[in-house]
Structures are given as structure tokens and as C-alpha cells.
Amino acid sequence: MTTKARLLLVVTFMLLGLTAATIINISLNFRDYSINSAIEKSQMAANIVKDGLTAHMVNGIMDKREYFLNKIETSNNVKSLWIARGEGVVKQYGKGLYTENVRDAIDKEVLLSGNSIKKITENADSTILRVTIPYKATAPIGDTNCLTCHNVQKGDTLGIVSMEFDISDMRNSGMMTILKIFGINLLFIVVVLFLINRYVSPYMKLFSNLQDGIKKAYSGDFTHNFETKVGGDAKDVVEQMNSLFSKMQETFGDIKYNLATFIPQGCVSSADPLHEAKTIINELSDIYKFKKTIELDASKDEVYRRIIDILKLKYHVGHFAFYETNNITSERKLIFSTEDKNICFEKTNKDATNCRAYRTNSVTISTEFPNLCQACINENINYVCIPFNINHDISLTVSMTSENIDEVHMMKKNIASIKHYLEAAKPVIESQILMEKLRDTSLRDGMTGLYNRRFLEETIDKIMSQANRNKIGYTIMMIDVDFFKMVNDTYGHDVGDKVIVALSKVLKENIRSADLAIRYGGEEFVVILNNPTDEGAMMVAKKIHSEFAALSFDVGHSEKLKKTMSIGMAKFPTDGDTIWKCIKYADTALYVAKSTGRNKIVEFKAEMFQGEDF
């Protein structure tokens, strides 16, 4: 139903209701007026009858009363009139005329109670008012004294006067009046509806036109042209709306496609382009804040923690794992996991190509095909794995899991948005990787690839803190190639470099990943063994010593060169309470090894150090 039809219907019901209320009120009032008028007439007629009968009695002509009563009955719209004597009068004077008898229960009740009774009888044809009034004995009033003629007490009922009035004419007159009022009101309703229809229709058309324009605007179309034939304020409104929509079309008409430059279409699904634009702008704002935050983070690990917080707090992912993959070696490292156990087989961490998402560089969703990724341990778990390539060296993978299929659908909806955050983090992570490479380069020896003395100076405090916190010990070895200067002087620096590189390789092959090998300077190296036993430390030293001694170097003219080394060893915290002291003590033991014949391993003894403690 249209707004116009609803308006006309409401006005019609309101006017009909007003008409009905008016007619009901008039009907009730007219009925009450008719009845009250008839009652007043009956009262007057009763008084006339009483006064007439009193006069007949005083004048001694009571036998002539019938004529008088008949005259009363034929006047004043009296349908019928009769009188009846009370018991006292009957005893004194007899029953009276044949018409002067008690006719019904009302007469009896009035004679007994002395109270008037009024009764209305209505049917389809007529309305009859019955009134029965008592005639009571009174004290002397002027020349009239009922008690002188009747053997009764004051206030006794001498008789009753009963009358019936036909008030049908009043009712009919009232009905005609009501019909006239109804007709006038009906005509008024028709006129009002006609005027409303005529003068409201243009506004209804304007309203409908506004609705059409707003519906188009809701779907992103601001090209609607508003029209109206109404003048005045309505015309001004139409002109203002046309001007507003024209500006909105220029401003917002292509906003969705312009925003798609930053965030591809499809990441936000909505029938309302303005709502979609708002959502995209909010997304851009959040990503911008995220990017500004991570640009000030000190390391790649801090950036990774930001990404993990986004997954937890923004996307409310309950179960996920976050991996970093080395694209050169295909080794995968777990950065974070909400689970105690891995969702993939252990071999996947050693060879990331077992991961379907990494291998195909495409999002892998378990609901797309049964047992889609063969690297997943649990075939019944639902997962969404998002790979993201940072650069030639590093890739990231986000693996989200859930047993609830609805959560998987929500994960799928968030894939594009999560990628936007990874895309925002990409240049920052690349920069952090580059900085790590630069820093690592500055902390490593270019020729051997081992850490340099600067690295030792920067990390020594960290090593000490870890040792004190975990109550662990270290064995420090100072290693020096015997008569190395002679190699450079005799065979040149190229051969000397070969010796240094070969020694660094021996060191790398004979220590654990938790140990450190450092080129301290020239042909001098420092090895720090993490929490070894005394026997284990000596075994490593001997192996390094023997393997290096077994090497031979081609120096030209079919000549082979073999070299030996001297090693000094000290233990932390047994020999010294700081790492630097132990390095000094190991250097002292090395000096003893060189001064006592070289090509040997010497452990530090307290009596070797004669200098001041530091």
C-alpha cells in the first residue's frame, strides 16, 4: 500500500470515527431529552388529575369524574390513563368505577410503597413510557384537607394515577435528525478526502521521487534527478537535493574503484558502496597505523610479534602457527604456535617444499579437497595456510586451524585482509633482513665467515648473563698457527689466506651449533665451547689440533706445506669469574704453549699468570 493510500485511509477512519462519536452522542442526548420531556408531561398530567379529582370531591361531583378522566386521556399524547383506589378508600367508599381497578404489579407496588415508578418499553414499531404516581393524603393546604374526607393518616396512599405515553414520534424525529447529521458528515468526509487527494498528491509524488533517489544512492548511484510540480519550499528542497547529489556523484561515484587501487575489490563484500568505502578506509587506516608502528620496531622479531598480535586481536584466530622459510635452503623455522604440537610432519621443517602452500605459493584450504596437503599430520583437522614471499631469501607462512567449519569460512573471508597486513610489513621485514645482513657482515670475518672480535665484544655481556642465569660453564680456547709469519714471508699472503680458511673450516666442522668460533685477529682464533665436560673440551681441542696438522697446502713446484697450531685453554667460572678473564687466561696458556715448544695444547694453571688481576 502506498503512502498516499495509507494517508487517505487513516483520514477516512478518523473522520468516520468522529462521525460515529458525534451521532452516538446526539442519539443518547436526544433519547434522554425525549424521555425527560415525556416524564415532565406525565408529572403535569398526574397533577392535573389529582387536582381535578380533589375538586370533584370538594364539589360533591365525584360521580362525574369519568368525563374528566376521558378528556385528560385524549389530550397531551396520553395513550391511556387510569386510576385505582387505595385499600383505605375502597373500604370507605367502595371500589369506584369499573375502570378504577389495579391492573398490574406496578400499580400494586406503587400503592404499597407510595413511590413513583417509570418504565420505558421499546420495540421496532413504538416507544411507550409508563408512569405510575401515588396520590397521597396531605395536611390542610388552603381549603383542601384530605383528612376531613378520608379515614386515613397523613401520608397514606389514597390511590394511584397510571399513564402511558406514546413517544414514538420523538424517536422517529430523532432518527431523522441523526440521518441528516450522518449525511452531512458523509458529504464532509468526501469533500475532505477529495481536497486531500488533490493537494497532497503532488507531495506524495515528490516523496516517492525522493525515495527512488535515496534507493539509488544506497547502491552508489547518485545520478537521480529530482522533480516536482510543487512550488515554494518543496521546490527549494528539490533543487538542493539535485545539487547535493551532483556533488556526491562527483565525490563518491567512483570511490569504490579508486579505493581498489589500495585494496583489491572483493576483500569487502557489501551492497552499500558507501559502507564498503567506509570499511575499506578503516582497513587502510588500521594498516597505515600498523605500518607506522612496525617501521619503528628494532628488529624483525618485533615485526613478527606485531603480525601475531594482529592475528590474535583483530582476526581472533584461536589456533595458528607462524613460520619463516629460508628460500635458499628450504628450511622452515617455527616463529610462533598456539599449539603444543606441530600440525605438520617434522620433515616439513627441514624441507619446506613438502608444504603445499609454500611449494605452490597459493593459499591452501582443507575444505577444497579431501586430505589436500599431505604434510598435515591430522587429516580430520580444518586448516587455511597462507604463504607470503618477502624476498628472494625469506618467505612467511600462516597456518590457521580449527575443528569448527564456521571458523574456517571466517578465515577464508579474512585471507585478503591478512595479506594486506603482510604486504604492509614486507618492506619493513626486507629492511630488517638487510640490516641483519649488514650487521652480520660487520660482525663476521669476510674471508673465513667466522665471527670477528667486534662480535665478541658486543655479545660478551649477553654470554655472561646467560651463563649466570642458567648456571652453565664455558671452555675458552685461544688458537694460534705456529710460525704463520714465515708462511706469508716465504710463500706469500695467498698461501697464508689458504691456511687461515682451512683452519676456520676445521673449527666449523668440529664444534656444535651452540659453540662459537671467532677470528680474533690475524692467525689467532677464539673458540668458546658451551657447557662442555672437561673430557669433552679436551677431546674437541685434540681433534681440532690433529685435523689441522693433517692438512697439506700446495705452495707450487710440487711442494706441500704442513702447519701446526698451539692451543691455550681456560674454564669459566673455574679459572675466572668473567669471560674476559678466561680469554686472558687462555691467551696466557697459549703463550706458555708457544714458549715451550709450540704444537701443543696447554690448560691454564693459576701459577702461569703473574700479572695483576683485572
C-alpha positions in Angstrom: 0.0 0.0 0.0 1.4 3.4 -1.0 1.9 6.2 1.5 -0.9 8.2 -0.2 -3.3 5.4 0.2 -2.4 4.9 3.8 -2.8 8.6 4.5 -6.3 8.7 2.8 -7.3 5.5 4.7 -6.2 7.0 8.1 -8.0 10.3 7.5 -11.1 8.4 6.4 -11.1 6.2 9.5 -10.5 9.3 11.7 -13.5 11.2 10.1 -15.7 8.1 10.3 -14.8 7.7 13.9 -15.6 11.4 14.6 -18.9 11.0 12.8 -19.8 7.8 14.8 -18.9 9.5 18.1 -21.0 12.6 17.2 -24.0 10.5 16.1 -23.9 8.3 19.2 -23.6 11.4 21.5 -26.5 13.1 19.8 -28.6 9.9 19.9 -28.1 9.4 23.6 -28.7 13.1 24.3 -31.9 13.2 22.1 -33.2 10.0 23.8 -32.6 11.4 27.2 -34.3 14.6 26.2 -37.4 12.8 24.8 -37.8 10.7 27.9 -37.3 13.6 30.3 -39.8 15.6 28.3 -42.4 12.8 28.5 -41.8 12.4 32.2 -42.4 16.1 32.8 -45.6 15.9 30.8 -46.7 12.8 32.8 -46.0 14.7 36.0 -48.1 17.6 34.9 -50.9 15.3 33.8 -50.8 13.5 37.1 -51.0 16.7 39.0 -53.9 17.8 36.8 -55.7 14.5 37.6 -55.1 14.9 41.3 -56.2 18.5 41.4 -59.3 17.6 39.2 -60.3 14.7 41.4 -59.8 16.8 44.5 -62.0 19.5 43.0 -64.7 16.9 42.1 -64.7 15.6 45.7 -64.9 19.0 47.2 -67.7 20.0 44.9 -69.5 16.7 45.5 -69.5 15.6 41.9 -67.2 12.6 42.1 -69.7 10.7 40.1 -68.9 13.0 37.1 -65.2 12.2 37.2 -65.2 9.8 34.3 -65.8 12.5 31.8 -62.9 14.5 33.2 -60.6 11.5 33.0 -61.6 10.7 29.4 -60.8 14.3 28.4 -57.4 14.1 30.0 -56.7 10.8 28.3 -57.5 12.2 24.9 -55.0 15.0 25.2 -51.3 15.6 25.7 -50.4 12.4 23.7 -51.6 10.2 26.5 -52.2 6.8 25.1 -54.1 5.5 28.2 -54.9 6.8 31.7 -56.4 5.0 34.7 -56.7 5.5 38.4 -57.0 2.9 41.2 -58.2 3.4 44.8 -56.1 2.5 47.7 -57.3 0.0 50.3 -58.4 2.7 52.8 -60.5 4.5 50.2 -62.0 1.2 48.9 -63.1 0.4 52.5 -64.6 3.8 53.0 -66.2 4.5 49.6 -66.2 1.2 47.7 -64.3 0.1 44.6 -65.4 3.0 42.4 -65.9 2.8 38.7 -65.3 -0.4 36.7 -62.1 1.2 35.2 -60.7 2.2 38.5 -59.0 -1.2 39.4 -55.4 -2.2 39.9 -54.3 -3.5 36.6 -50.8 -4.9 37.1 -47.9 -5.4 39.5 -46.6 -1.8 39.0 -49.9 -0.4 40.4 -49.7 -2.8 43.4 -46.1 -1.8 44.1 -46.9 1.9 44.0 -49.9 1.5 46.3 -47.8 -0.4 48.7 -44.6 1.7 48.6 -46.0 5.1 47.8 -43.2 5.7 45.4 -43.5 6.6 41.7 -42.4 4.1 39.0 -41.4 5.0 35.5 -40.9 2.3 32.8 -40.0 2.5 29.1 -41.0 -0.2 26.7 -39.4 -0.1 23.2 -39.7 -2.2 20.1 -39.3 -1.8 16.4 -42.6 0.0 16.0 -43.0 2.2 19.0 -41.7 3.5 22.3 -44.1 3.6 25.3 -43.4 5.5 28.5 -45.3 4.1 31.5 -45.6 6.4 34.6 -47.4 5.4 37.8 -47.7 8.2 40.5 -49.2 7.8 44.0 -51.9 10.0 45.3 -51.1 10.7 49.0 -53.2 12.2 51.8 -52.0 15.7 52.7 -52.4 18.0 55.7 -54.5 21.1 55.2 -53.3 23.2 52.3 -55.5 26.2 51.8 -59.2 25.0 51.7 -58.2 21.4 50.9 -57.9 18.8 53.7 -57.8 15.2 52.6 -58.1 14.0 56.2 -61.5 15.6 56.6 -63.0 13.3 53.9 -60.9 10.2 54.3 -60.4 7.9 57.2 -56.6 7.8 56.7 -53.4 9.1 58.2 -51.3 11.9 56.7 -49.1 10.4 54.0 -51.2 7.3 53.3 -51.6 6.4 49.7 -55.2 7.2 48.7 -54.7 5.8 45.2 -52.6 5.9 42.1 -52.6 7.6 38.7 -51.2 5.4 35.9 -50.5 6.8 32.4 -48.9 5.5 29.2 -47.4 8.0 26.7 -46.5 7.1 23.1 -43.2 8.9 22.4 -42.5 7.1 19.1 -42.8 10.4 17.3 -40.0 11.8 19.3 -37.9 8.8 18.5 -38.7 9.0 14.8 -37.9 12.7 14.8 -34.6 11.9 16.5 -33.8 9.3 13.9 -34.4 11.7 11.1 -32.2 14.3 12.7 -29.4 11.7 13.1 -29.7 10.6 9.5 -29.4 14.2 8.4 -26.3 14.7 10.6 -24.8 11.4 9.2 -25.5 12.6 5.6 -23.9 16.0 6.3 -20.8 14.3 7.8 -20.5 11.8 5.0 -20.6 14.7 2.5 -17.9 16.4 4.6 -15.7 13.3 4.5 -16.0 13.0 0.7 -15.1 16.7 0.3 -12.1 16.4 2.7 -10.8 13.3 1.0 -11.1 15.0 -2.4 -9.2 18.0 -1.2 -6.5 15.9 0.5 -6.1 13.8 -2.6 -5.8 16.9 -4.8 -3.4 18.9 -2.7 -1.4 16.0 -1.1 -0.8 14.0 -4.4 2.0 16.3 -5.6 3.7 16.0 -2.2 3.3 12.2 -2.4 4.8 12.1 -5.8 7.7 14.2 -4.5 8.1 11.9 -1.6 8.1 8.8 -3.9 10.6 10.6 -6.1 12.8 11.2 -3.1 12.6 7.5 -2.1 13.7 6.4 -5.6 16.7 8.7 -5.4 17.7 7.5 -2.0 17.4 3.9 -3.0 19.7 4.6 -6.0 22.1 6.4 -3.7 22.1 3.5 -1.3 23.5 1.3 -4.1 26.1 4.0 -5.1 24.2 5.7 -7.9 23.9 9.5 -7.4 22.7 10.3 -10.9 19.0 10.6 -10.0 17.2 13.8 -11.0 14.6 15.0 -8.5 11.4 16.6 -10.0 8.3 18.2 -8.5 5.4 20.5 -9.6 5.0 21.9 -6.1 6.3 25.3 -5.6 7.7 27.1 -2.5 9.8 25.2 0.0 9.3 21.9 -1.8 10.8 23.3 -5.0 13.8 24.6 -3.0 14.3 21.2 -1.4 14.3 19.5 -4.9 16.9 22.0 -6.2 19.1 21.5 -3.1 18.8 17.7 -3.4 19.8 17.8 -7.1 22.8 20.0 -6.2 23.8 17.7 -3.4 23.5 14.5 -5.5 25.5 16.1 -8.2 28.3 16.8 -5.8 28.1 13.4 -4.2 28.3 11.8 -7.7 31.5 13.7 -8.3 32.9 12.9 -4.9 31.7 9.3 -4.2 30.6 8.0 -7.6 33.9 6.3 -8.3 35.2 6.0 -4.8 34.9 2.2 -4.7 37.1 1.8 -7.8 39.6 4.5 -6.6 40.0 2.7 -3.3 40.5 -0.6 -5.1 43.9 0.9 -6.1 44.9 0.4 -2.5 42.9 -2.7 -1.6 41.6 -5.0 -4.4 37.9 -5.4 -4.9 36.3 -8.4 -3.2 38.0 -8.1 0.1 34.9 -6.3 1.4 31.5 -7.5 0.3 28.6 -5.2 0.7 25.6 -4.0 -1.3 26.2 -0.5 0.1 29.2 1.1 -1.6 29.5 3.9 0.9 29.6 1.3 3.7 32.1 -0.7 1.7 34.1 2.5 1.2 34.0 3.2 4.9 35.1 -0.3 5.7 38.0 -0.1 3.2 39.1 3.3 4.6 39.0 1.9 8.1 41.1 -1.0 6.9 43.6 1.3 5.2 43.7 3.4 8.4 44.5 0.3 10.5 47.1 -0.9 8.0 48.7 2.5 8.0 48.9 2.6 11.8 50.3 -0.9 11.7 53.0 0.1 9.2 53.9 3.3 11.1 54.3 1.2 14.2 56.5 -1.6 12.8 58.7 1.0 11.0 60.0 2.0 14.4 60.5 -1.6 15.7 64.1 -2.6 16.4 64.2 -6.0 14.8 62.5 -8.5 12.5 61.3 -10.5 15.5 59.4 -7.5 16.9 57.6 -7.1 13.5 56.7 -10.8 13.6 55.2 -10.3 17.1 53.1 -7.5 15.7 51.8 -9.8 13.0 51.0 -12.4 15.6 49.1 -9.8 17.7 47.1 -8.8 14.6 46.0 -12.5 14.0 45.0 -12.8 17.7 43.4 -9.5 18.4 42.0 -8.3 15.1 41.0 -11.6 13.5 40.5 -13.6 16.7 42.3 -16.6 15.3 42.4 -19.1 18.1 44.8 -21.7 16.7 47.6 -20.9 14.3 51.3 -21.3 13.5 53.6 -18.7 12.0 56.6 -19.9 10.0 59.7 -18.3 8.4 61.2 -20.2 5.5 64.7 -19.8 4.0 64.1 -19.9 0.3 67.7 -20.8 -0.4 67.9 -23.9 1.9 64.1 -24.6 2.0 64.5 -24.9 5.8 61.4 -23.7 7.8 61.6 -22.2 11.3 58.6 -22.0 13.6 58.3 -18.4 14.9 55.1 -18.9 16.9 52.4 -21.5 17.6 49.3 -21.6 19.8 49.6 -25.4 19.9 52.0 -27.6 21.9 52.4 -29.9 18.9 53.1 -29.2 15.3 50.3 -29.7 12.7 52.8 -30.7 10.1 55.3 -33.6 9.9 58.8 -32.8 11.2 60.3 -33.3 7.8 58.4 -30.3 6.5 60.5 -28.0 8.7 63.7 -29.5 7.2 62.3 -29.3 3.6 59.5 -26.7 3.2 58.7 -27.9 -0.3 56.6 -30.6 1.5 54.2 -27.8 2.4 51.7 -27.4 -0.4 51.1 -23.7 0.3 54.9 -22.9 0.2 55.5 -25.1 -2.8 52.6 -23.7 -4.9 52.8 -20.2 -3.5 49.0 -20.3 -3.2 46.5 -20.4 -0.3 45.7 -23.9 0.7 42.3 -24.6 2.2 41.4 -28.0 3.6 37.7 -27.8 2.6 38.6 -27.6 -1.1 39.6 -31.3 -1.4 40.0 -34.2 1.0 43.5 -34.5 2.5 44.6 -31.7 0.4 48.1 -31.2 2.0 50.0 -34.4 2.5 52.3 -32.7 5.1 49.4 -32.3 7.6 49.6 -34.8 10.5 45.8 -34.8 11.3 43.7 -35.5 8.2 40.5 -34.5 10.1 41.6 -31.0 11.1 40.5 -28.0 9.0 43.2 -25.5 8.0 43.8 -22.4 6.0 47.5 -21.9 5.0 48.6 -18.5 3.6 52.1 -18.3 2.0 53.7 -14.9 1.5 57.0 -14.2 -0.2 59.1 -11.5 1.4 62.1 -11.6 -1.0 64.5 -14.0 -2.7 65.7 -15.2 0.6 62.7 -15.3 3.0 59.1 -16.4 2.9 56.4 -16.5 5.6 53.5 -18.9 6.1 50.5 -18.5 8.3 48.7 -21.8 9.1 45.3 -21.4 10.8 43.5 -24.4 12.1 40.1 -25.2 13.6 37.7 -28.1 14.2 34.7 -25.7 13.6 33.9 -25.4 9.9 32.2 -22.0 10.5 35.6 -20.7 11.7 37.2 -21.9 8.5 34.7 -19.9 6.5 35.5 -16.8 8.6 39.3 -17.5 8.0 38.6 -17.6 4.2 36.9 -14.2 4.4 40.0 -12.7 6.1 42.6 -14.1 3.7 42.8 -10.9 1.6 42.9 -8.7 4.6 45.6 -10.7 6.3 47.6 -10.5 3.1 47.3 -6.7 3.2 49.0 -6.6 6.6 51.7 -8.9 5.3 52.1 -6.7 2.3 52.5 -3.7 4.6 55.1 -5.5 6.6 57.0 -6.7 3.6 59.3 -3.6 3.0 59.9 -3.3 6.8 60.9 -7.0 7.1 63.1 -6.7 4.0 64.7 -3.7 5.6 65.2 -5.6 8.8 66.7 -8.6 6.9 69.1 -6.2 5.1 70.1 -4.6 8.3 70.7 -8.0 9.8 72.8 -8.9 6.9 74.8 -5.7 7.1 75.2 -6.1 10.8 76.1 -9.8 10.4 78.6 -8.7 7.7 80.2 -6.2 10.1 80.4 -8.9 12.8 81.9 -11.6 10.6 85.3 -12.0 9.0 85.0 -11.6 5.3 87.5 -14.3 4.4 86.5 -17.1 6.8 82.9 -16.4 7.5 83.6 -16.7 11.3 82.5 -14.1 13.8 85.1 -11.4 14.4 86.4 -9.7 17.5 83.8 -7.0 17.3 81.1 -9.6 17.6 82.8 -11.0 20.7 82.9 -7.5 22.3 79.2 -6.9 21.6 77.9 -10.3 22.8 80.2 -11.0 25.7 77.8 -9.4 28.2 74.9 -11.5 26.8 77.0 -14.6 27.1 77.9 -13.8 30.7 74.2 -13.0 31.5 73.1 -16.4 30.1 75.9 -18.2 32.0 74.9 -16.6 35.3 71.2 -17.1 34.7 71.4 -20.8 33.6 74.4 -21.7 35.8 76.4 -23.0 32.9 80.1 -23.0 32.2 82.3 -22.3 29.2 85.6 -23.5 28.0 87.7 -20.9 26.1 90.4 -21.9 23.6 92.9 -19.5 22.2 94.4 -20.9 18.9 97.4 -19.7 17.0 99.1 -21.1 13.9 102.7 -21.8 14.6 105.2 -19.7 12.6 102.5 -18.2 10.5 104.5 -15.1 9.7 107.0 -17.3 7.9 104.3 -18.6 5.6 103.4 -15.1 4.4 107.0 -14.1 4.1 108.1 -17.3 2.3 105.1 -18.2 0.2 103.0 -15.0 0.1 99.7 -13.9 1.5 97.7 -16.1 -0.9 99.1 -19.2 0.8 98.7 -17.7 4.2 95.0 -17.0 3.4 94.5 -20.6 2.4 95.9 -21.7 5.7 93.5 -19.4 7.6 90.5 -20.5 5.6 91.4 -24.2 6.1 91.7 -23.6 9.8 88.3 -21.9 10.0 86.8 -24.9 8.2 88.3 -27.3 10.7 86.9 -25.2 13.6 83.4 -25.1 12.0 83.4 -28.9 11.5 84.4 -29.7 15.0 82.2 -27.5 17.2 78.5 -27.6 17.9 75.9 -25.0 16.8 75.8 -23.8 20.4 79.6 -23.1 20.4 81.3 -20.1 18.9 84.3 -19.8 16.6 85.8 -16.3 16.3 88.7 -15.0 14.3 90.3 -12.9 17.0 92.9 -11.3 14.7 95.5 -12.5 12.1 96.2 -16.1 12.6 94.7 -16.1 16.1 91.3 -17.7 16.8 89.0 -17.9 19.9 86.6 -20.9 20.4 84.0 -20.8 23.2 82.5 -24.2 24.0 79.1 -24.1 25.6 79.0 -26.0 28.9 81.3 -29.0 27.9 82.7 -31.6 30.3 86.5 -31.4 30.9 87.0 -34.5 28.9 84.7 -33.2 26.1 86.5 -29.9 25.9 89.9 -31.6 25.7 88.6 -34.0 23.1 87.4 -31.1 20.8 90.8 -29.4 21.3 92.7 -32.5 20.3 90.5 -33.2 17.3 91.0 -29.6 16.0 94.7 -29.9 16.7 95.1 -33.2 14.8 92.9 -32.4 11.9 94.7 -29.2 11.2 98.1 -30.9 11.5 96.9 -33.4 8.9 96.2 -30.8 6.3 98.7 -30.1 3.5 98.8 -27.0 1.3 100.1 -26.8 -2.3 102.6 -24.0 -2.5 103.9 -24.7 -6.1 106.7 -26.6 -7.7 105.1 -29.9 -6.3 105.9 -28.6 -2.8 103.5 -29.3 0.0 103.2 -27.3 3.2 102.1 -28.6 6.5 101.4 -26.5 9.6 100.7 -27.0 13.3 98.9 -25.0 15.9 99.2 -24.2 19.6 96.2 -24.1 21.8 95.7 -22.5 25.3 92.6 -23.4 27.3 90.8 -21.8 30.3 87.5 -22.7 32.0 84.7 -20.3 33.2 83.9 -20.0 36.0 86.6 -22.4 37.4 89.6 -20.3 36.3 88.0 -16.9 36.3 84.8 -15.2 37.3 84.4 -13.4 33.9 84.7 -14.4 30.3 87.2 -11.7 29.6 89.4 -13.1 32.4 89.2 -16.6 31.0 90.1 -15.3 27.5 93.1 -13.6 29.1 94.0 -16.8 30.9 93.6 -18.9 27.7 95.9 -16.5 26.0 98.4 -16.9 28.9 98.2 -20.7 28.4 98.8 -20.2 24.6 101.8 -18.1 25.4 103.1 -21.0 27.6 102.5 -23.5 24.7 104.4 -21.4 22.3 107.3 -20.6 24.6 107.6 -24.3 25.5 108.0 -25.7 22.0 104.7 -25.0 20.2 102.4 -27.6 18.5 100.7 -28.5 21.8 97.6 -28.0 23.9 98.1 -26.3 27.3 95.5 -25.8 30.0 95.7 -22.7 32.2 97.1 -23.1 35.7 96.9 -20.3 38.3 100.7 -20.2 38.6 101.0 -19.2 34.9 99.6 -15.8 35.4 102.0 -13.4 37.1 100.3 -10.1 36.1 97.8 -8.1 38.1 94.2 -9.3 38.2 91.6 -7.4 36.3 
